[in-house]
Amino acid sequence: MITRRTVMVLGAGASAPYGLPLGARLRELILGMSAKEVALLPVGAGVKRESWVPHHFLDAFKRSQSYSIDSFLSHRPEFQDIGKQAIARTLLPLESIENLHAIDLDDHWYRYLAHAMDTSWERFCENDIAFVTFNYDRSLEVFLIDMMRHRFNKSEDEAHAMLSRFPIVHVYGSLGSVDPRASNFVPYGGGDDVDRSAWLAASGLRIIGEDRDGCEEFSKAKELISKAAALCFLGFAFDPVNVERLGGRTIGAGWRPSTDGGSGRVLAFAASTYGFKDAEQQVAYGRISTPQSPIDMSGRMMSLKSLDLLRSSQILQTA
């Protein structure tokens, strides 16, 4: 059981082991759609899409040289509606329950998390953990629900009720709720009615360029981080806008090392920076801390995948 108040901040790399694409791959998949496929993306009732939009959307996205669809849409708000639908239509089929339970899955950090949270059903809610995710997919929620149902022989309703005990904040929205009782329920993977699922899922997405600085989700995220005793970034690219919306350099302020005996709160910190160059890692560190910060968090940034980072840092303190 996780006994220390822990907050995990998740980026696209955290979902990648489960078949979800990183930003560059999502860009490729969307650009691989034809104008005809984009034209057939579902729109709301009474909404008419101009015939020029699909071609212009794909052409502008390609020639923008943007690293990601989110970055592109932040500069081209006239394409946000169709862009969100393209995101939803691309991501939904990639949500796979089989990918969550593959025996030989590389970097299966969800299973490691489930092991760290293990205790009796009666005490499972005492796990002191919360999640701030920049991902649209629902793989974490579905994994935890499925794990709880089969580990403890509980009903789906009981598993959903337990899941609600753990804050999971999708700061840019998600593809929909995985609770069948919710009004915005979208089956994991999209279900049989793909058009309806894609339209509903798209309505729950927000883009990095939309006015999110004062939004409720980021306020919740900053509050969770401010109260954390352990903070862990997994698969997170440390984009400057996203970091700033989480608190920027204040993230590393107000903490003290566990050995100095001074005032302030102790912070256990770890971050996976797999694929980062040394200079990029230093830039990431500078975005969440200052030279005057009492803790050298740069030493806890490791060029490791998520599972290896959790094992090496032992950030998930258990009892």
Secondary structure by P-SEA (a helix, b strand, c coil): ccccbbbbbbccccccccccccaaaaaaaaaaccaaaaaacccccccccccccaaaaaaaaaacccccaaaaaaacccaaaaaaaaaaaacccccccccccccccccaaaaaaaaaaccccccccccccccccccccaaaaaaaaaaaaaaacccaaaaaaaaaabbbbcccccccccccccccccccccccaaaaaaaaaaaacccccccccccaaaaaaaaaaaaccbbbbccccccaaaaaaacccccccccccccccccccccbbbbbbccccaaaaaaaaaaacccccccccccccccccaaaaaaaacccccc
